[in-house]
Amino acid sequence: MAFDGFPGGDPRGPVCPRCWRPVGEDEPFTIMHHPDDPDGQRGQSGQRWHADCARPFWEDKFSTVLAALERAVRGR
């Protein structure tokens, strides 16, 4: 990458782990926490992700949670 020699990484800001583009302060972002990377050693958890890049992960989690809630409500 062009900024490999720059101390501290890309001077334009933190990069999204999915698309590798900088995440600007004025852009919508999500800080993701993945169960398979709880301490962030793999570079996934605790990083800023573009909102659109994080959406597939959130949709998977929400659909699972909503399905569980629906089963719980129907079981009453």
ABEGO torsion letter per residue (X at the ends): XAAAABBGEBAAEBBBAAAGBBBBAABBBBBBBBAABAAGAAGABGBBBBAAAAAAAAAAAAAAAAAAAAAAAAAX
